[in-house]
Amino acid sequence: MKIDEKDQKILSLLKKNSKMSNIDISKKLGITEGAVRSRIKKLLDNKTIRRFTIDTSSSSVLFAVLMAKAKTETKKMMEDIHNLAVHFDAYEISGEYDGCIILEAENMEEIDRKIDLIRKLKSVSETRTFISFGRW
């Protein structure tokens, strides 16, 4: 799907403030609220926008990076991981590992539970985990 200049501007505004209203976006871009709504729906449908989220400054949140190797097909493994819905973010990568999965939790028990769920997948052959001690 081709993204035009107005779509880029909408994305830029939403990256700065994901709660910005369609009316506020329409005023900034000089287009109707309906046009903004339609464009955002298109960006969601084609997965250009995957989610609206918040970034907190809470120090009680833990992060872990889990590197995973696929038994056979990387895309199948990544789909299986995505379907678990335990990840904060996930990437198909090249190199020694096939996937990089970012986990977020309020405590180590929850991180451990999420790691165990991923390791139990039949499409995963090997994992390596790194725990974050702080966010910069």
C-alpha positions in Angstrom: 0.0 0.0 0.0 1.2 3.4 -0.9 1.3 6.0 1.9 1.0 9.6 0.7 2.1 12.9 2.4 -1.2 13.3 4.4 -0.9 9.7 5.7 2.7 10.5 6.7 1.6 13.6 8.5 -1.2 11.7 10.3 1.4 9.1 11.4 3.8 11.8 12.6 1.1 13.5 14.7 -0.1 10.2 16.2 3.5 9.2 17.0 3.8 12.4 19.1 0.4 12.0 20.7 -1.5 8.8 20.1 -4.5 10.2 21.9 -4.9 13.2 19.5 -8.5 13.4 18.3 -9.5 13.1 14.6 -10.9 16.6 14.8 -7.5 18.0 16.0 -5.7 16.1 13.3 -8.2 17.4 10.7 -7.6 21.0 11.8 -3.8 20.7 11.6 -4.0 19.1 8.1 -6.8 21.1 6.6 -8.9 18.1 5.8 -12.3 16.8 7.1 -12.6 14.7 10.2 -14.2 12.0 8.1 -11.2 12.0 5.8 -8.9 11.6 8.8 -11.1 8.7 10.2 -11.0 7.0 6.8 -7.3 7.3 6.5 -6.6 6.0 10.0 -8.9 3.1 9.3 -7.0 2.3 6.1 -3.7 2.5 8.0 -5.0 0.1 10.6 -6.5 -2.3 8.0 -3.2 -2.6 6.1 -1.3 -2.8 9.5 0.8 0.3 8.9 -0.6 1.2 12.4 -0.4 -1.9 14.6 -1.5 -0.4 17.9 -2.1 2.7 19.8 -0.1 2.7 23.0 1.3 4.7 25.9 4.9 4.9 27.2 5.1 5.1 31.0 7.9 6.2 33.2 7.2 3.5 35.7 10.3 1.9 37.1 8.3 -1.2 38.2 8.1 -2.5 34.7 10.6 -5.2 33.7 11.7 -6.0 30.2 13.3 -9.1 28.7 14.7 -9.8 25.3 14.1 -13.3 24.1 16.0 -14.5 21.0 14.4 -17.5 19.3 15.5 -20.0 16.7 12.8 -21.6 14.5 12.6 -25.4 14.2 11.7 -25.1 10.5 9.9 -22.0 9.3 10.6 -18.6 10.8 7.3 -17.1 9.7 5.4 -20.0 11.4 7.4 -19.5 14.6 6.7 -15.7 14.6 3.0 -16.3 13.9 2.8 -18.8 16.8 4.6 -16.3 19.1 2.3 -13.5 17.9 -0.8 -15.6 18.6 0.3 -16.2 22.2 -0.2 -12.4 22.8 2.5 -12.3 25.5 5.0 -10.0 23.7 5.4 -6.2 23.9 7.0 -6.3 20.5 8.4 -9.0 18.2 10.7 -8.9 15.1 11.8 -11.4 12.5 15.5 -11.0 12.2 18.5 -12.4 10.4 21.6 -13.9 11.9 22.2 -16.6 14.5 18.6 -16.3 15.8 15.4 -16.0 13.7 13.3 -13.9 16.1 13.7 -11.2 18.7 10.8 -10.9 21.2 10.5 -8.1 23.7 8.6 -9.1 26.8 7.3 -6.7 29.5 6.0 -7.5 32.9 5.6 -6.2 36.4 7.6 -9.0 38.0 10.0 -11.8 37.3 7.4 -14.5 37.7 5.3 -13.0 34.9 8.4 -12.7 32.7 9.2 -16.3 33.5 5.7 -17.5 32.6 5.8 -15.7 29.2 9.2 -17.2 28.4 7.9 -20.7 29.3 4.9 -20.2 27.0 7.2 -19.3 24.1 9.6 -22.1 24.8 6.8 -24.7 24.8 5.9 -23.8 21.2 6.6 -26.7 18.8 7.9 -24.2 16.2 10.7 -22.9 18.6 13.9 -24.9 18.8 16.1 -22.8 21.0 15.9 -19.5 23.0 18.3 -17.2 24.7 17.0 -14.6 27.2 18.4 -11.3 28.4 16.8 -9.4 31.3 16.9 -5.6 31.4 18.1 -4.0 34.6 17.0 -0.5 33.6 15.7 1.7 30.9 17.7 4.7 29.5 
